[in-house]
Amino acid sequence: MATMSGQIWVSLISLGGVVLGGVLSYLVQHRTQRSAERAEQQRQHNALSEARRAERLALLERFVEVGAEAERSAFSRPSEFDDTHPWHLKTQDVMNRLWIAERLIRIQFPLPVHDAARAYFLDLNRTVWEGLPDGESVRDYLEDNRLAFLDTARTVMG
């Protein structure tokens, strides 16, 4: 009987070891899986952040590039023109592209960046179509809002 009792204890201890090993194995696998999931989520988050950053940089580049075209149009503004004048036709296309780029900035950036882009756009639009009083420089007139936009964008992109 004592042998039987010893065998039962050995079997129970062995079974307990198997159960304990199984539980520990499950816990380790579960923890490893959770860790891998968190690492994958972080990788996806980082990839999405980098894609958004690249998209924003491309949009900023587009806005600055078209803004420079519009400034060149303001510098070359003829004193007299009508809707069929080559300058007007080219400038209308440039200003339409600038308007679209400005709207996209509103979608992609926080409002302070858009507000700065909008102020620059409005000054540029006014300068292109209405001109400036004699003696006033296009560059000087646009400088403050252009720099405010670039500084605000740089802060956000930081």
C-alpha positions in Angstrom: 0.0 0.0 0.0 2.9 2.3 0.8 4.3 1.7 -2.6 0.9 2.5 -4.2 0.7 5.7 -2.2 4.3 6.7 -3.2 3.4 6.0 -6.9 0.3 8.2 -6.6 2.4 11.0 -5.1 5.0 10.7 -7.8 2.3 10.7 -10.5 0.6 13.7 -8.9 3.9 15.6 -8.6 4.7 14.7 -12.2 1.2 15.8 -13.3 1.6 19.0 -11.3 5.0 19.6 -13.0 3.4 19.1 -16.5 0.5 21.5 -15.6 2.9 24.1 -14.1 5.2 23.8 -17.2 2.2 24.2 -19.5 0.9 27.2 -17.6 4.4 28.8 -17.7 4.8 28.0 -21.3 1.4 29.6 -22.1 2.2 32.7 -20.1 5.6 33.1 -21.9 4.0 32.6 -25.3 1.2 35.0 -24.5 3.7 37.7 -23.3 5.9 37.2 -26.3 2.9 37.5 -28.6 1.7 40.7 -26.9 5.2 42.1 -27.1 5.4 41.3 -30.8 2.0 42.9 -31.4 3.0 46.0 -29.6 6.2 46.2 -31.6 4.3 45.7 -34.9 1.8 48.5 -33.9 4.7 50.8 -33.1 6.3 50.0 -36.4 3.1 50.7 -38.2 2.6 53.9 -36.3 6.2 55.0 -37.1 5.7 54.2 -40.8 2.4 56.1 -40.9 4.1 59.1 -39.2 6.9 59.1 -41.7 4.4 58.9 -44.6 2.4 61.8 -43.3 5.6 63.8 -42.8 6.7 63.1 -46.3 3.3 64.1 -47.6 3.3 67.3 -45.6 6.8 68.2 -46.8 5.7 67.6 -50.4 2.7 69.9 -49.9 4.8 72.6 -48.3 7.2 72.4 -51.3 4.3 72.7 -53.7 2.9 75.7 -51.9 6.3 77.5 -51.7 7.0 76.6 -55.4 3.7 77.9 -56.7 3.9 80.9 -54.3 7.3 81.8 -55.9 5.6 81.6 -59.4 2.9 83.9 -58.2 5.4 86.3 -56.8 7.2 86.4 -60.2 3.8 87.2 -61.7 3.4 90.0 -59.3 6.8 91.4 -60.2 6.0 91.2 -63.9 2.5 92.6 -63.6 1.8 94.8 -66.6 0.2 98.2 -65.9 -2.7 97.4 -68.3 -4.1 93.9 -69.1 -7.4 92.2 -69.9 -8.7 88.6 -69.7 -7.0 87.7 -72.9 -3.6 89.1 -72.1 -0.9 86.3 -72.0 0.2 87.5 -68.5 -3.4 87.2 -67.2 -3.9 83.7 -68.6 -0.6 82.4 -67.2 -1.2 84.2 -63.8 -4.8 82.9 -63.6 -3.4 79.3 -63.8 -0.7 80.0 -61.2 -3.2 81.6 -58.8 -5.6 78.7 -59.2 -2.8 76.2 -58.3 -1.8 78.3 -55.3 -5.4 78.4 -54.1 -5.6 74.6 -54.3 -2.3 74.2 -52.5 -3.5 76.6 -49.8 -6.7 74.6 -49.3 -4.7 71.4 -49.1 -2.6 72.9 -46.3 -5.8 73.5 -44.4 -6.5 69.8 -44.7 -3.1 68.5 -43.8 -1.8 71.0 -41.1 -3.0 72.5 -37.9 -5.0 75.7 -38.2 -2.1 78.1 -37.3 -0.1 76.9 -40.3 -3.2 77.3 -42.5 -3.9 80.7 -41.1 -0.3 81.8 -41.9 -0.6 80.3 -45.4 -3.9 82.0 -45.9 -2.6 85.5 -44.9 0.3 85.1 -47.3 -2.0 83.9 -50.1 -4.4 86.8 -49.6 -1.5 89.3 -49.7 -0.1 87.7 -52.8 -3.5 87.5 -54.5 -4.1 91.2 -53.8 -0.6 92.1 -55.0 -1.0 90.1 -58.2 -4.4 91.3 -59.2 -4.5 94.8 -57.8 -0.9 95.8 -57.7 0.8 98.0 -55.1 0.9 101.7 -54.7 3.9 103.3 -56.5 7.1 103.0 -54.7 6.1 100.0 -52.6 8.1 96.8 -53.1 6.4 93.5 -53.8 9.1 91.7 -52.0 8.9 93.9 -48.9 5.1 93.8 -48.9 5.0 90.0 -49.0 8.0 89.3 -46.7 6.3 89.4 -43.3 3.5 86.9 -44.1 5.8 84.7 -46.2 8.2 84.4 -43.3 5.4 83.9 -40.7 4.1 81.0 -42.8 7.5 79.4 -43.2 8.3 79.8 -39.5 4.9 78.4 -38.4 5.3 75.4 -40.8 8.9 74.8 -39.5 7.6 74.7 -35.9 4.9 72.1 -36.8 7.3 70.0 -38.8 10.0 70.3 -36.1 
